[in-house]
């Protein structure tokens, strides 16, 4: 099976797996325990925190470990809303946010918050002018995902942060698709919060992290917790954190090389689709605002799920969008944000590249897709 679904999850990297095994067998203590075995686990945990903070360009005092991106997103919103900047109950987000953000916002609406949801423009980006117009004196939080998981567009985080700083608004960004893929160290420490996940960068599943600006004073959502400064309950997964850190070190060191490789793959793949170009729709932004490792596309008149199943039969693993929404009958958040019709949304499918993708596999996938579509159309 040739794997083209790295945006959903990645295999565990070999070095990260070795680190996990060594940590799980040699540093198995509870990091909160006062005996020497617990002290060894705590030392490894804090070394990992320091290493990750350095990779991210943030103060380690603001870095917390969680079970993944979804939990981090929930805890981030709750922490920011407990740390009052100013009076107000208005939040701005996008229609295309991950389901973990959407679910949290729906809960907050029931609690009396007013949420405004922004659509994407035709390029799959947040319209900055519209965002500015929608801010109000009582706007207290803006939550915008950095890289979209379905079409790979990169939101103008710098511009959004500037608006938030000028208007004294908290800014949370979902970094799950961008951590280890795009260098944001120049801006990370200025955000109110951002979330990331281990399994998107070849670390273990069930690991992730959250940065909350250490200048903020927040109240824990879960009462009585002692781990991670009370942010979340439960014994910290020290082996998972250590393995995620090892995976992150490798990912960050290869950002430039991977970007070049994925742009080459993207170009090659799109070139192979020329025989079906009259039916082809690729949802993307200009190069400066596009992550090359994710290609969101549609073939006019062909359901994405049918293509996904046929490609699977032929030995290729692709997806029809975010794995967190698989099985849902309604269009995905991203398709809604783009304003696609229900029929168009059902045509959507996604290709994503990773460490182990090869040129030969990319060309083979393109050729296979062309043959399927031409056979169906004829």
Protein Blocks (a to p, Z undefined) as FASTA:
>chain_A
ZZfblkmpccddfklmmmmmmmmmmmmccfkbcbfklmmmmmmmmmmmmmmmmmnopafk
lpccdfbjklmmmmmmmmmmmmcfbgcjbdcddfkbcfklmmmmmmmmmnopacdddddd
fkopacfklmmmmpcfklcbdcddfbdcklopacdfklmmmmmmmnopacdddfklmgop
accklmmmmpmbdcddfklnopaehiacddddfkbccddfbghiaghhhlagcjddfklm
mmmmmmmmmmmmmmmmmmmmmmmmmmmmmmmmmmmmmmpccddddfklccfkbccdddeh
iafklmmmmmmmnopacdebjfklgoiabdcfklmmnopafklmmmpccddddfklcfkl
mmmmmmmmmmmmmmmmZZ
